[in-house]
Amino acid sequence: MTQPIALLDGPFWPYLSLILFAVLPTEIWRWLAVGLVRGLDADSPLLEWVRMVATALLAGIVAKLIVSPPGALAAAPLFVRIAAMAASAAVMALTRRRMMLAVLTGEAVLIGGVWLFGG
């Protein structure tokens, strides 16, 4: 029988596994992307297409979360989820795209709506 590696058997195993299985796989792609886009113009047609695809994917995820939410979000009534999304969009439009303020507004509307209208 082989002896276990001390680092893998001790209290640092969760941190090592987090680095190995979560950080490294995503960081490799990020660094490759940084290296590949160095010479691209920010207004190039390729990057415009990438932005449009990313926006469409995000819109699809938000729509799925509103229409068929998972877990605890399913307890919120549909009109509360729609109101939270609309409030976030309004804050983004009115405050020059301040993301944190929009997220906090959406959360406040969602929590307040569930508290008022039950779930």
MOPAC internal coordinates of N, CA, C and O (Angstrom, degrees):
PM7 1SCF
backbone

  N    0.0000 0     0.00 0     0.00 0    0    0    0
  C    1.4506 1     0.00 0     0.00 0    1    0    0
  C    1.5268 1   109.28 1     0.00 0    2    1    0
  O    1.2310 1   120.80 1   -42.63 1    3    2    1
  N    1.3240 1   116.08 1   137.37 1    3    2    1
  C    1.4543 1   119.67 1  -179.33 1    5    3    2
  C    1.5170 1   110.05 1   -84.30 1    6    5    3
  O    1.2310 1   121.29 1   -30.47 1    7    6    5
  N    1.2987 1   115.14 1   149.53 1    7    6    5
  C    1.4559 1   121.05 1   178.74 1    9    7    6
  C    1.5279 1   109.64 1   -77.17 1   10    9    7
  O    1.2310 1   119.48 1   -39.84 1   11   10    9
  N    1.3390 1   118.61 1   140.16 1   11   10    9
  C    1.4731 1   119.83 1   178.30 1   13   11   10
  C    1.5272 1   110.85 1   -70.24 1   14   13   11
  O    1.2310 1   121.37 1   -29.43 1   15   14   13
  N    1.2946 1   114.99 1   150.57 1   15   14   13
  C    1.4610 1   120.34 1   175.90 1   17   15   14
  C    1.5189 1   107.03 1   -74.14 1   18   17   15
  O    1.2310 1   120.71 1   -51.14 1   19   18   17
  N    1.3304 1   116.24 1   128.86 1   19   18   17
  C    1.4647 1   120.81 1  -173.83 1   21   19   18
  C    1.5252 1   112.28 1   -57.87 1   22   21   19
  O    1.2310 1   120.27 1   141.75 1   23   22   21
  N    1.3137 1   117.09 1   -38.25 1   23   22   21
  C    1.4591 1   120.39 1  -178.34 1   25   23   22
  C    1.5349 1   111.32 1   -65.94 1   26   25   23
  O    1.2310 1   120.67 1   144.78 1   27   26   25
  N    1.3344 1   116.33 1   -35.22 1   27   26   25
  C    1.4610 1   119.84 1  -178.73 1   29   27   26
  C    1.5236 1   112.53 1   -80.04 1   30   29   27
  O    1.2310 1   120.48 1   163.09 1   31   30   29
  N    1.3071 1   116.69 1   -16.91 1   31   30   29
  C    1.4569 1   120.67 1  -176.43 1   33   31   30
  C    1.5333 1   112.20 1   -98.31 1   34   33   31
  O    1.2310 1   119.90 1   169.85 1   35   34   33
  N    1.3088 1   117.80 1   -10.15 1   35   34   33
  C    1.4588 1   121.35 1  -173.75 1   37   35   34
  C    1.5134 1   113.15 1   -95.39 1   38   37   35
  O    1.2310 1   121.07 1    15.38 1   39   38   37
  N    1.3229 1   115.56 1  -164.62 1   39   38   37
  C    1.4697 1   120.71 1  -176.38 1   41   39   38
  C    1.5217 1   113.94 1   -74.70 1   42   41   39
  O    1.2310 1   119.92 1   171.47 1   43   42   41
  N    1.3354 1   117.76 1    -8.53 1   43   42   41
  C    1.4584 1   120.01 1  -177.62 1   45   43   42
  C    1.5235 1   113.07 1   -91.55 1   46   45   43
  O    1.2310 1   119.38 1  -179.15 1   47   46   45
  N    1.3322 1   118.79 1     0.85 1   47   46   45
  C    1.4594 1   121.97 1  -178.43 1   49   47   46
  C    1.5326 1   112.80 1   -57.84 1   50   49   47
  O    1.2310 1   118.58 1   136.19 1   51   50   49
  N    1.3415 1   120.31 1   -43.81 1   51   50   49
  C    1.4753 1   118.32 1   179.19 1   53   51   50
  C    1.5325 1   112.87 1   -60.54 1   54   53   51
  O    1.2310 1   120.39 1   143.04 1   55   54   53
  N    1.3336 1   116.86 1   -36.96 1   55   54   53
  C    1.4630 1   119.71 1  -179.40 1   57   55   54
  C    1.5239 1   111.11 1   -71.22 1   58   57   55
  O    1.2310 1   120.94 1   139.84 1   59   58   57
  N    1.3249 1   115.81 1   -40.16 1   59   58   57
  C    1.4530 1   119.96 1   177.96 1   61   59   58
  C    1.5311 1   110.82 1   -65.21 1   62   61   59
  O    1.2310 1   120.25 1   138.06 1   63   62   61
  N    1.3120 1   117.13 1   -41.94 1   63   62   61
  C    1.4650 1   119.50 1   179.17 1   65   63   62
  C    1.5289 1   110.94 1   -66.77 1   66   65   63
  O    1.2310 1   120.21 1   144.34 1   67   66   65
  N    1.3200 1   117.20 1   -35.66 1   67   66   65
  C    1.4610 1   120.39 1   176.91 1   69   67   66
  C    1.5253 1   110.72 1   -62.34 1   70   69   67
  O    1.2310 1   120.66 1   136.44 1   71   70   69
  N    1.3143 1   116.35 1   -43.56 1   71   70   69
  C    1.4659 1   120.00 1   178.99 1   73   71   70
  C    1.5230 1   110.85 1   -66.45 1   74   73   71
  O    1.2310 1   120.70 1   135.00 1   75   74   73
  N    1.3386 1   116.27 1   -45.00 1   75   74   73
  C    1.4604 1   120.10 1  -176.37 1   77   75   74
  C    1.5219 1   113.66 1   -68.76 1   78   77   75
  O    1.2310 1   120.31 1   140.13 1   79   78   77
  N    1.3232 1   117.01 1   -39.87 1   79   78   77
  C    1.4619 1   119.99 1  -171.08 1   81   79   78
  C    1.5233 1   114.62 1  -104.57 1   82   81   79
  O    1.2310 1   119.41 1   168.30 1   83   82   81
  N    1.3209 1   118.72 1   -11.70 1   83   82   81
  C    1.4615 1   120.36 1  -179.43 1   85   83   82
  C    1.5263 1   112.20 1  -118.81 1   86   85   83
  O    1.2310 1   119.91 1   130.86 1   87   86   85
  N    1.3109 1   117.78 1   -49.14 1   87   86   85
  C    1.4597 1   120.53 1  -173.93 1   89   87   86
  C    1.5216 1   111.87 1   -76.82 1   90   89   87
  O    1.2310 1   120.32 1   127.16 1   91   90   89
  N    1.3203 1   117.00 1   -52.84 1   91   90   89
  C    1.4670 1   119.69 1  -175.31 1   93   91   90
  C    1.5268 1   114.03 1   -60.50 1   94   93   91
  O    1.2310 1   118.88 1   134.48 1   95   94   93
  N    1.3325 1   119.74 1   -45.52 1   95   94   93
  C    1.4724 1   117.50 1  -179.83 1   97   95   94
  C    1.5269 1   113.97 1   -60.73 1   98   97   95
  O    1.2310 1   119.75 1   145.41 1   99   98   97
  N    1.3288 1   118.09 1   -34.59 1   99   98   97
  C    1.4680 1   118.42 1   179.48 1  101   99   98
  C    1.5217 1   111.82 1   -82.85 1  102  101   99
  O    1.2310 1   120.13 1   144.57 1  103  102  101
  N    1.3225 1   117.35 1   -35.43 1  103  102  101
  C    1.4624 1   119.67 1  -179.13 1  105  103  102
  C    1.5197 1   112.31 1   -66.41 1  106  105  103
  O    1.2310 1   120.08 1   146.01 1  107  106  105
  N    1.3196 1   117.45 1   -33.99 1  107  106  105
  C    1.4636 1   120.10 1   178.47 1  109  107  106
  C    1.5236 1   110.15 1   -58.79 1  110  109  107
  O    1.2310 1   120.32 1   135.30 1  111  110  109
  N    1.3295 1   116.99 1   -44.70 1  111  110  109
  C    1.4702 1   120.30 1  -179.23 1  113  111  110
  C    1.5172 1   111.48 1   -69.20 1  114  113  111
  O    1.2310 1   120.44 1   144.69 1  115  114  113
  N    1.3139 1   116.77 1   -35.31 1  115  114  113
  C    1.4699 1   119.01 1   178.62 1  117  115  114
  C    1.5236 1   111.16 1   -65.46 1  118  117  115
  O    1.2310 1   120.30 1   135.12 1  119  118  117
  N    1.3276 1   117.03 1   -44.88 1  119  118  117
  C    1.4605 1   119.98 1   179.85 1  121  119  118
  C    1.5241 1   111.28 1   -67.33 1  122  121  119
  O    1.2310 1   120.01 1   143.06 1  123  122  121
  N    1.3300 1   117.58 1   -36.94 1  123  122  121
  C    1.4621 1   119.68 1   174.91 1  125  123  122
  C    1.5310 1   110.95 1   -62.36 1  126  125  123
  O    1.2310 1   120.38 1   138.65 1  127  126  125
  N    1.3123 1   116.88 1   -41.35 1  127  126  125
  C    1.4658 1   120.74 1   178.69 1  129  127  126
  C    1.5201 1   110.81 1   -63.81 1  130  129  127
  O    1.2310 1   120.16 1   138.01 1  131  130  129
  N    1.3123 1   117.29 1   -41.99 1  131  130  129
  C    1.4687 1   120.60 1   178.12 1  133  131  130
  C    1.5175 1   109.97 1   -60.62 1  134  133  131
  O    1.2310 1   120.64 1   137.30 1  135  134  133
  N    1.3148 1   116.39 1   -42.70 1  135  134  133
  C    1.4594 1   119.72 1  -179.80 1  137  135  134
  C    1.5169 1   113.26 1   -68.57 1  138  137  135
  O    1.2310 1   120.30 1   144.96 1  139  138  137
  N    1.3341 1   117.04 1   -35.04 1  139  138  137
  C    1.4616 1   119.82 1  -176.63 1  141  139  138
  C    1.5212 1   113.84 1   -79.24 1  142  141  139
  O    1.2310 1   119.35 1   152.89 1  143  142  141
  N    1.3122 1   118.85 1   -27.11 1  143  142  141
  C    1.4674 1   120.32 1  -175.27 1  145  143  142
  C    1.5222 1   113.45 1   -98.13 1  146  145  143
  O    1.2310 1   119.63 1  -170.99 1  147  146  145
  N    1.2995 1   118.32 1     9.01 1  147  146  145
  C    1.4647 1   120.10 1  -179.03 1  149  147  146
  C    1.5207 1   113.36 1   -56.39 1  150  149  147
  O    1.2310 1   120.09 1   138.18 1  151  150  149
  N    1.3031 1   117.44 1   -41.82 1  151  150  149
  C    1.4566 1   119.94 1  -176.41 1  153  151  150
  C    1.5175 1   114.72 1   -90.39 1  154  153  151
  O    1.2310 1   119.56 1   178.63 1  155  154  153
  N    1.3256 1   118.44 1    -1.37 1  155  154  153
  C    1.4617 1   120.24 1  -177.36 1  157  155  154
  C    1.5245 1   111.18 1   -80.12 1  158  157  155
  O    1.2310 1   121.71 1   -37.26 1  159  158  157
  N    1.3082 1   114.33 1   142.74 1  159  158  157
  C    1.4583 1   120.78 1   174.45 1  161  159  158
  C    1.5267 1   108.47 1   -77.22 1  162  161  159
  O    1.2310 1   119.84 1   -41.34 1  163  162  161
  N    1.3214 1   117.91 1   138.66 1  163  162  161
  C    1.4677 1   121.81 1  -177.80 1  165  163  162
  C    1.5257 1   112.07 1   -62.87 1  166  165  163
  O    1.2310 1   119.87 1   157.16 1  167  166  165
  N    1.3217 1   117.84 1   -22.84 1  167  166  165
  C    1.4627 1   121.80 1   179.91 1  169  167  166
  C    1.5222 1   112.35 1  -103.11 1  170  169  167
  O    1.2310 1   120.14 1  -162.45 1  171  170  169
  N    1.3131 1   117.34 1    17.55 1  171  170  169
  C    1.4615 1   119.97 1  -178.35 1  173  171  170
  C    1.5278 1   110.46 1   -69.92 1  174  173  171
  O    1.2310 1   120.15 1   -26.55 1  175  174  173
  N    1.3277 1   117.31 1   153.45 1  175  174  173
  C    1.4681 1   120.74 1   178.80 1  177  175  174
  C    1.5264 1   112.77 1   -59.27 1  178  177  175
  O    1.2310 1   120.00 1   146.47 1  179  178  177
  N    1.3263 1   117.61 1   -33.53 1  179  178  177
  C    1.4628 1   120.75 1   179.57 1  181  179  178
  C    1.5305 1   110.93 1   -63.79 1  182  181  179
  O    1.2310 1   120.48 1   133.90 1  183  182  181
  N    1.3162 1   116.69 1   -46.10 1  183  182  181
  C    1.4682 1   119.22 1  -179.92 1  185  183  182
  C    1.5244 1   112.20 1   -71.61 1  186  185  183
  O    1.2310 1   120.09 1   150.22 1  187  186  185
  N    1.3284 1   117.43 1   -29.78 1  187  186  185
  C    1.4651 1   119.29 1   173.49 1  189  187  186
  C    1.5196 1   110.49 1   -64.02 1  190  189  187
  O    1.2310 1   120.56 1   138.45 1  191  190  189
  N    1.3392 1   116.53 1   -41.55 1  191  190  189
  C    1.4625 1   121.00 1   177.49 1  193  191  190
  C    1.5264 1   110.51 1   -63.60 1  194  193  191
  O    1.2310 1   120.11 1   137.10 1  195  194  193
  N    1.3232 1   117.40 1   -42.90 1  195  194  193
  C    1.4749 1   121.28 1   178.87 1  197  195  194
  C    1.5243 1   110.17 1   -61.00 1  198  197  195
  O    1.2310 1   120.25 1   136.51 1  199  198  197
  N    1.3227 1   117.14 1   -43.49 1  199  198  197
  C    1.4707 1   120.53 1   177.77 1  201  199  198
  C    1.5194 1   111.89 1   -61.74 1  202  201  199
  O    1.2310 1   120.86 1   138.71 1  203  202  201
  N    1.3421 1   115.97 1   -41.29 1  203  202  201
  C    1.4714 1   119.06 1   179.68 1  205  203  202
  C    1.5271 1   111.69 1   -66.34 1  206  205  203
  O    1.2310 1   120.24 1   139.32 1  207  206  205
  N    1.3186 1   117.15 1   -40.68 1  207  206  205
  C    1.4636 1   120.46 1   178.64 1  209  207  206
  C    1.5341 1   109.74 1   -65.62 1  210  209  207
  O    1.2310 1   120.00 1   136.95 1  211  210  209
  N    1.3146 1   117.61 1   -43.05 1  211  210  209
  C    1.4630 1   120.76 1   179.18 1  213  211  210
  C    1.5261 1   111.25 1   -63.07 1  214  213  211
  O    1.2310 1   120.47 1   140.00 1  215  214  213
  N    1.3195 1   116.71 1   -40.00 1  215  214  213
  C    1.4616 1   120.75 1   178.01 1  217  215  214
  C    1.5186 1   110.84 1   -65.63 1  218  217  215
  O    1.2310 1   120.31 1   138.14 1  219  218  217
  N    1.3308 1   117.00 1   -41.86 1  219  218  217
  C    1.4627 1   120.65 1   179.16 1  221  219  218
  C    1.5303 1   111.27 1   -64.81 1  222  221  219
  O    1.2310 1   120.42 1   139.50 1  223  222  221
  N    1.3277 1   116.80 1   -40.50 1  223  222  221
  C    1.4719 1   120.05 1   177.59 1  225  223  222
  C    1.5208 1   111.11 1   -63.55 1  226  225  223
  O    1.2310 1   120.44 1   136.82 1  227  226  225
  N    1.3129 1   116.76 1   -43.18 1  227  226  225
  C    1.4630 1   120.66 1   179.04 1  229  227  226
  C    1.5203 1   110.92 1   -64.43 1  230  229  227
  O    1.2310 1   120.16 1   138.44 1  231  230  229
  N    1.3257 1   117.30 1   -41.56 1  231  230  229
  C    1.4666 1   120.71 1   177.81 1  233  231  230
  C    1.5249 1   110.90 1   -62.97 1  234  233  231
  O    1.2310 1   120.43 1   141.09 1  235  234  233
  N    1.3199 1   116.78 1   -38.91 1  235  234  233
  C    1.4636 1   120.34 1   177.36 1  237  235  234
  C    1.5142 1   112.50 1   -64.89 1  238  237  235
  O    1.2310 1   120.30 1   139.30 1  239  238  237
  N    1.3228 1   117.04 1   -40.70 1  239  238  237
  C    1.4675 1   120.79 1   178.63 1  241  239  238
  C    1.5219 1   110.47 1   -65.21 1  242  241  239
  O    1.2310 1   120.32 1   135.74 1  243  242  241
  N    1.3180 1   117.00 1   -44.26 1  243  242  241
  C    1.4677 1   120.60 1   179.24 1  245  243  242
  C    1.5270 1   110.17 1   -62.71 1  246  245  243
  O    1.2310 1   120.27 1   136.61 1  247  246  245
  N    1.3215 1   117.09 1   -43.39 1  247  246  245
  C    1.4715 1   120.41 1   178.83 1  249  247  246
  C    1.5313 1   111.14 1   -62.02 1  250  249  247
  O    1.2310 1   120.55 1   138.33 1  251  250  249
  N    1.3226 1   116.56 1   -41.67 1  251  250  249
  C    1.4681 1   119.90 1   179.00 1  253  251  250
  C    1.5254 1   110.44 1   -65.17 1  254  253  251
  O    1.2310 1   119.94 1   139.44 1  255  254  253
  N    1.3262 1   117.71 1   -40.56 1  255  254  253
  C    1.4638 1   120.47 1   178.35 1  257  255  254
  C    1.5208 1   112.17 1   -65.14 1  258  257  255
  O    1.2310 1   120.18 1   149.42 1  259  258  257
  N    1.3263 1   117.26 1   -30.58 1  259  258  257
  C    1.4618 1   119.75 1   179.49 1  261  259  258
  C    1.5256 1   110.82 1   -79.68 1  262  261  259
  O    1.2310 1   120.20 1   135.56 1  263  262  261
  N    1.3186 1   117.22 1   -44.44 1  263  262  261
  C    1.4640 1   120.82 1  -174.52 1  265  263  262
  C    1.5282 1   112.36 1   -77.42 1  266  265  263
  O    1.2310 1   119.95 1   134.34 1  267  266  265
  N    1.3142 1   117.70 1   -45.66 1  267  266  265
  C    1.4733 1   120.33 1  -179.66 1  269  267  266
  C    1.5282 1   109.55 1  -134.49 1  270  269  267
  O    1.2310 1   120.80 1  -101.52 1  271  270  269
  N    1.3301 1   116.08 1    78.48 1  271  270  269
  C    1.4636 1   120.34 1  -174.59 1  273  271  270
  C    1.5281 1   112.57 1   -74.79 1  274  273  271
  O    1.2310 1   120.58 1   -29.13 1  275  274  273
  N    1.3233 1   116.50 1   150.87 1  275  274  273
  C    1.4567 1   120.00 1   176.32 1  277  275  274
  C    1.5256 1   111.52 1   -92.54 1  278  277  275
  O    1.2310 1   120.29 1   -20.43 1  279  278  277
  N    1.3003 1   117.05 1   159.57 1  279  278  277
  C    1.4606 1   123.07 1   169.77 1  281  279  278
  C    1.5131 1   115.21 1    57.15 1  282  281  279
  O    1.2310 1   121.37 1    43.32 1  283  282  281
  N    1.3294 1   114.98 1  -136.68 1  283  282  281
  C    1.4601 1   122.08 1  -174.55 1  285  283  282
  C    1.5330 1   112.18 1   -66.57 1  286  285  283
  O    1.2310 1   119.95 1   154.98 1  287  286  285
  N    1.3217 1   117.71 1   -25.02 1  287  286  285
  C    1.4655 1   120.15 1   179.39 1  289  287  286
  C    1.5255 1   111.36 1   -64.31 1  290  289  287
  O    1.2310 1   120.08 1   155.56 1  291  290  289
  N    1.3221 1   117.45 1   -24.44 1  291  290  289
  C    1.4649 1   121.31 1   178.71 1  293  291  290
  C    1.5222 1   111.68 1   -66.31 1  294  293  291
  O    1.2310 1   120.00 1   160.31 1  295  294  293
  N    1.3386 1   117.61 1   -19.69 1  295  294  293
  C    1.4643 1   120.78 1   178.90 1  297  295  294
  C    1.5276 1   111.79 1   -73.19 1  298  297  295
  O    1.2310 1   120.14 1   159.29 1  299  298  297
  N    1.3171 1   117.35 1   -20.71 1  299  298  297
  C    1.4615 1   120.72 1   179.43 1  301  299  298
  C    1.5223 1   109.37 1   -78.10 1  302  301  299
  O    1.2310 1   120.13 1   -46.15 1  303  302  301
  N    1.3282 1   117.36 1   133.85 1  303  302  301
  C    1.4706 1   119.57 1   177.10 1  305  303  302
  C    1.5297 1   111.37 1   -61.41 1  306  305  303
  O    1.2310 1   120.61 1   -27.03 1  307  306  305
  N    1.3214 1   116.44 1   152.97 1  307  306  305
  C    1.4595 1   121.53 1  -177.38 1  309  307  306
  C    1.5181 1   112.27 1   -57.20 1  310  309  307
  O    1.2310 1   119.94 1   137.65 1  311  310  309
  N    1.3455 1   117.72 1   -42.35 1  311  310  309
  C    1.4738 1   119.20 1  -177.39 1  313  311  310
  C    1.5290 1   110.97 1   -66.91 1  314  313  311
  O    1.2310 1   119.54 1   152.02 1  315  314  313
  N    1.3297 1   118.47 1   -27.98 1  315  314  313
  C    1.4676 1   121.17 1   177.23 1  317  315  314
  C    1.5295 1   109.66 1   -71.43 1  318  317  315
  O    1.2310 1   120.20 1   138.94 1  319  318  317
  N    1.3302 1   117.22 1   -41.06 1  319  318  317
  C    1.4663 1   120.54 1   178.13 1  321  319  318
  C    1.5216 1   110.71 1   -64.44 1  322  321  319
  O    1.2310 1   120.55 1   139.40 1  323  322  321
  N    1.3258 1   116.56 1   -40.60 1  323  322  321
  C    1.4698 1   120.33 1   178.29 1  325  323  322
  C    1.5297 1   110.36 1   -67.04 1  326  325  323
  O    1.2310 1   120.31 1   139.20 1  327  326  325
  N    1.3245 1   117.01 1   -40.80 1  327  326  325
  C    1.4658 1   120.74 1   178.94 1  329  327  326
  C    1.5285 1   111.04 1   -63.61 1  330  329  327
  O    1.2310 1   120.05 1   140.57 1  331  330  329
  N    1.3260 1   117.51 1   -39.43 1  331  330  329
  C    1.4706 1   121.09 1   178.74 1  333  331  330
  C    1.5280 1   110.35 1   -64.32 1  334  333  331
  O    1.2310 1   120.35 1   138.06 1  335  334  333
  N    1.3228 1   116.94 1   -41.94 1  335  334  333
  C    1.4595 1   120.26 1   178.10 1  337  335  334
  C    1.5268 1   111.22 1   -66.32 1  338  337  335
  O    1.2310 1   120.42 1   138.47 1  339  338  337
  N    1.3228 1   116.80 1   -41.53 1  339  338  337
  C    1.4665 1   120.57 1   179.65 1  341  339  338
  C    1.5272 1   111.04 1   -65.70 1  342  341  339
  O    1.2310 1   120.33 1   140.53 1  343  342  341
  N    1.3274 1   116.97 1   -39.47 1  343  342  341
  C    1.4672 1   120.39 1   178.30 1  345  343  342
  C    1.5249 1   110.49 1   -64.59 1  346  345  343
  O    1.2310 1   120.35 1   138.61 1  347  346  345
  N    1.3160 1   116.95 1   -41.39 1  347  346  345
  C    1.4669 1   120.31 1   178.04 1  349  347  346
  C    1.5233 1   110.93 1   -63.68 1  350  349  347
  O    1.2310 1   120.57 1   136.49 1  351  350  349
  N    1.3285 1   116.52 1   -43.51 1  351  350  349
  C    1.4670 1   120.11 1   179.15 1  353  351  350
  C    1.5231 1   110.95 1   -63.83 1  354  353  351
  O    1.2310 1   120.29 1   140.92 1  355  354  353
  N    1.3335 1   117.04 1   -39.08 1  355  354  353
  C    1.4668 1   120.12 1   178.80 1  357  355  354
  C    1.5257 1   111.20 1   -64.71 1  358  357  355
  O    1.2310 1   120.45 1   138.50 1  359  358  357
  N    1.3139 1   116.75 1   -41.50 1  359  358  357
  C    1.4694 1   119.90 1   178.64 1  361  359  358
  C    1.5264 1   110.12 1   -65.01 1  362  361  359
  O    1.2310 1   120.25 1   139.98 1  363  362  361
  N    1.3300 1   117.12 1   -40.02 1  363  362  361
  C    1.4721 1   119.75 1   177.30 1  365  363  362
  C    1.5312 1   110.60 1   -61.50 1  366  365  363
  O    1.2310 1   120.42 1   139.69 1  367  366  365
  N    1.3182 1   116.80 1   -40.31 1  367  366  365
  C    1.4667 1   120.47 1  -178.24 1  369  367  366
  C    1.5220 1   111.97 1   -71.92 1  370  369  367
  O    1.2310 1   120.37 1   144.47 1  371  370  369
  N    1.3246 1   116.89 1   -35.53 1  371  370  369
  C    1.4636 1   120.56 1  -174.13 1  373  371  370
  C    1.5274 1   114.22 1   -88.06 1  374  373  371
  O    1.2310 1   119.81 1   159.82 1  375  374  373
  N    1.3197 1   117.97 1   -20.18 1  375  374  373
  C    1.4682 1   119.60 1  -174.18 1  377  375  374
  C    1.5221 1   112.64 1  -116.79 1  378  377  375
  O    1.2310 1   120.02 1  -150.01 1  379  378  377
  N    1.2782 1   117.57 1    29.99 1  379  378  377
  C    1.4604 1   122.51 1   177.89 1  381  379  378
  C    1.5263 1   112.50 1    55.27 1  382  381  379
  O    1.2310 1   121.02 1  -132.57 1  383  382  381
  N    1.3263 1   115.66 1    47.43 1  383  382  381
  C    1.4618 1   123.57 1   173.14 1  385  383  382
  C    1.5249 1   113.64 1    62.53 1  386  385  383
  O    1.2310 1   119.89 1  -134.92 1  387  386  385
  N    1.2928 1   117.81 1    45.08 1  387  386  385
  C    1.4737 1   121.06 1   174.78 1  389  387  386
  C    1.5295 1   107.49 1   -81.96 1  390  389  387
  O    1.2310 1   121.21 1   -78.97 1  391  390  389
  N    1.3059 1   115.29 1   101.03 1  391  390  389
  C    1.4550 1   122.36 1  -171.69 1  393  391  390
  C    1.5253 1   112.39 1   -63.45 1  394  393  391
  O    1.2310 1   119.92 1   132.66 1  395  394  393
  N    1.3178 1   117.76 1   -47.34 1  395  394  393
  C    1.4632 1   120.31 1  -176.60 1  397  395  394
  C    1.5242 1   111.16 1   -62.03 1  398  397  395
  O    1.2310 1   120.23 1   138.29 1  399  398  397
  N    1.3067 1   117.17 1   -41.71 1  399  398  397
  C    1.4616 1   120.68 1   178.39 1  401  399  398
  C    1.5311 1   110.85 1   -64.31 1  402  401  399
  O    1.2310 1   120.09 1   141.28 1  403  402  401
  N    1.3355 1   117.43 1   -38.72 1  403  402  401
  C    1.4633 1   121.32 1   178.53 1  405  403  402
  C    1.5272 1   110.92 1   -66.31 1  406  405  403
  O    1.2310 1   120.06 1   137.57 1  407  406  405
  N    1.3284 1   117.48 1   -42.43 1  407  406  405
  C    1.4645 1   121.07 1   179.23 1  409  407  406
  C    1.5268 1   110.40 1   -64.37 1  410  409  407
  O    1.2310 1   120.39 1   134.68 1  411  410  409
  N    1.3291 1   116.86 1   -45.32 1  411  410  409
  C    1.4663 1   120.41 1   179.39 1  413  411  410
  C    1.5276 1   111.46 1   -63.53 1  414  413  411
  O    1.2310 1   120.26 1   142.37 1  415  414  413
  N    1.3261 1   117.12 1   -37.63 1  415  414  413
  C    1.4627 1   120.55 1   177.56 1  417  415  414
  C    1.5247 1   110.86 1   -64.78 1  418  417  415
  O    1.2310 1   120.68 1   133.79 1  419  418  417
  N    1.3276 1   116.30 1   -46.21 1  419  418  417
  C    1.4587 1   120.13 1   178.23 1  421  419  418
  C    1.5205 1   112.11 1   -60.57 1  422  421  419
  O    1.2310 1   120.53 1   137.91 1  423  422  421
  N    1.3217 1   116.60 1   -42.09 1  423  422  421
  C    1.4628 1   120.15 1   177.57 1  425  423  422
  C    1.5216 1   111.46 1   -63.63 1  426  425  423
  O    1.2310 1   120.56 1   137.19 1  427  426  425
  N    1.3221 1   116.53 1   -42.81 1  427  426  425
  C    1.4661 1   120.34 1  -179.55 1  429  427  426
  C    1.5341 1   110.58 1   -63.04 1  430  429  427
  O    1.2310 1   120.27 1   137.41 1  431  430  429
  N    1.3182 1   117.10 1   -42.59 1  431  430  429
  C    1.4619 1   120.31 1   179.14 1  433  431  430
  C    1.5282 1   110.36 1   -66.43 1  434  433  431
  O    1.2310 1   120.42 1   138.97 1  435  434  433
  N    1.3092 1   116.81 1   -41.03 1  435  434  433
  C    1.4651 1   120.59 1   179.39 1  437  435  434
  C    1.5330 1   111.18 1   -64.81 1  438  437  435
  O    1.2310 1   120.21 1   131.90 1  439  438  437
  N    1.3117 1   117.21 1   -48.10 1  439  438  437
  C    1.4665 1   120.71 1   179.97 1  441  439  438
  C    1.5209 1   110.84 1   -65.36 1  442  441  439
  O    1.2310 1   120.79 1   135.60 1  443  442  441
  N    1.3384 1   116.10 1   -44.40 1  443  442  441
  C    1.4729 1   119.30 1   178.36 1  445  443  442
  C    1.5173 1   112.52 1   -63.94 1  446  445  443
  O    1.2310 1   120.31 1   140.74 1  447  446  445
  N    1.3274 1   117.01 1   -39.26 1  447  446  445
  C    1.4621 1   120.28 1   178.86 1  449  447  446
  C    1.5121 1   112.46 1   -66.50 1  450  449  447
  O    1.2310 1   120.14 1   139.42 1  451  450  449
  N    1.3175 1   117.35 1   -40.58 1  451  450  449
  C    1.4754 1   119.90 1   177.55 1  453  451  450
  C    1.5187 1   109.77 1   -67.32 1  454  453  451
  O    1.2310 1   120.65 1   140.66 1  455  454  453
  N    1.3297 1   116.35 1   -39.34 1  455  454  453
  C    1.4665 1   119.48 1   178.90 1  457  455  454
  C    1.5365 1   111.55 1   -64.53 1  458  457  455
  O    1.2310 1   120.64 1   138.95 1  459  458  457
  N    1.3417 1   116.39 1   -41.05 1  459  458  457
  C    1.4714 1   120.15 1  -178.90 1  461  459  458
  C    1.5243 1   113.62 1   -76.39 1  462  461  459
  O    1.2310 1   120.70 1   137.02 1  463  462  461
  N    1.3181 1   116.27 1   -42.98 1  463  462  461
  C    1.4615 1   119.87 1  -171.36 1  465  463  462
  C    1.5259 1   113.07 1  -105.63 1  466  465  463
  O    1.2310 1   120.31 1  -176.40 1  467  466  465
  N    1.2986 1   117.01 1     3.60 1  467  466  465
  C    1.4600 1   120.42 1   176.40 1  469  467  466
  C    1.5064 1   113.05 1    71.17 1  470  469  467
  O    1.2310 1   121.87 1    -5.52 1  471  470  469
  N    1.2972 1   114.03 1   174.48 1  471  470  469
  C    1.4503 1   117.23 1  -177.82 1  473  471  470
  C    1.5084 1   111.34 1  -151.52 1  474  473  471
  O    1.2310 1   120.10 1   180.00 1  475  474  473

